[in-house]
């Protein structure tokens, strides 16, 4: 699979200075963590889930979570588990290329049980999403994952969700973060990414952000995100990929974007290419939040509607300018440090302080590609919609 793989090779060539690389579920964890992109959640109860997965893969979805937790009723769990077993068998029999598939469970015991029930079709599973993760609740999940991996011979990743009240509440946050850090470090090889459960954070205080507001406008949530990145998202080799929070709003129309452009309020001072008008209801909040996710150290995003996937991926493509800066900073002859004017002659590139940024940018460039100099968000979005 590859990002923008739904677009024809000819169109891809016209868009990209460096095309997104191909990857598989067997690729190195570092590659997969960077490539998650917009991870689309779907209830595990959907009767035609296998068809949905293949349809979404053809539209550019590269990672999905099939949910047995909050998205379904408590009384539906047994039926949903049976449905998952059937749908995985169906997908395995078809033999087609699939997105990275994860199952969000409720209890540790579901992990070995589902792996055993999936049988040979477990090879289509990339791992499990672990809810309300803390040190106390997380260890049993990770031990169950390790046992299931050993029993099945299938590499299985964990994606813990950081959403517990202990993490939100100020008086327990430091202790909770410290415990989470120790736990995920112990199981580092199995933890693909950490996911933020911002909806649960808001719920603890009876809050819900409007479509005009990002998670960063809700100060109590922004504070938690900052602390999570501070402890768990460091660029010194001890950190993990931390993904962006879910965007809750969507429209039912199939085609979200009108062809004409206009100035969007949050894009003042940005290039003309980053202006788009949306049918009936602006998604400016989503676009702004994606930009703020990256500015605050988050990569990828949790999504609950297919219309959110392409904007996340289009804004994840590395610009030609970013690529040029990153390459300059990482040139071998710059190993001793120093400061230089960028090739675009509009900024200072300081080798040592900007090195971690440059390394992360080139990793993203590998999986999402590098746009041609004249190509921006609108061109990528339009090609993705028509592809």
BELGI-V736196 format. One line per field, one symbol per residue. phi: phi as a letter, one per 20 degrees, with the letter a starting at -180 (. if undefined). psi: psi as a letter, one per 30 degrees, with the letter a starting at -180 (. if undefined). burial: + if it has 16 or more other C-alpha atoms within 10 Angstrom, else -. A space follows every 50 residues. Layout:
phi->???
psi->???
burial->???
This chain:
phi->.bfmffefgffgffedfcfgfebcfefggfffffegleeeebffeffdff ffgfffgfeofdbcdeeddfecfgfefffffffgffffffffffmefcff dcdeddcgffffffffffmffffedeqcedflfcgfefggffffffffff femdfcedcfdebfgffffffdffffffffffffffdgfdeeaddeefff gfgfcmdbfefecegfeegffgffgffffgeddfeeneecfdefffdedb deffdedeffdbeegedgnefgfecbddgmbfdgffffffffgffdnecm afcdbgfeffgfffeefffgfgfffffffefgfegeoocbfffelcaedd gffeffffffffffffedncffgedcgffffffffef
psi->llkgffkkeeeeefekejlklkllfglkeeeeeffebjjkkkkffkfhee eeeeeeefggkfkkkjkgcfflkeffeeeeeeeeeeeeeeeeefglkllk kkkjlekeffeeeeeeffbfffffkfakkjlhkleefeeeeeeeeeeeee efgkkklkjkkjgleeeekeffeeeeeeeeeeefeeheffjelkkkieee eeefghlkklffklfffjeeeeeeeeeeeeefglggffllkklllkkfkl lfkejfklflllkkefgkfllefhkkkkkejkgeeeeeeeeeeefgglka kkkgkfffeeeeeeffkkleeeeeeeeeegkefgffalklklffhglkjj eefgeeeeeeeeeeeefflkklegkaeeeeeeeeef.
burial->+++++++----+--+++++++---+---+-+++++++++++++++---++ --++-++++++++++++++-------+--++-+++++++-++-----+++ ++++++-+-+++-+++-+--+++++++++++++++--++-++-+++-++- -+-+++++++++++++++----++-++-+++-+++--+-+++++++++++ ++-----+--+--+++---+++-++-+++-+++-+---++++++++++++ -----++------+--+----+++++++---+++++++++-++--+++++ ++++++++++++++++++++++++++++++---------+-+------++ ++-++++++-++++++++++++--+++++++-+++-+
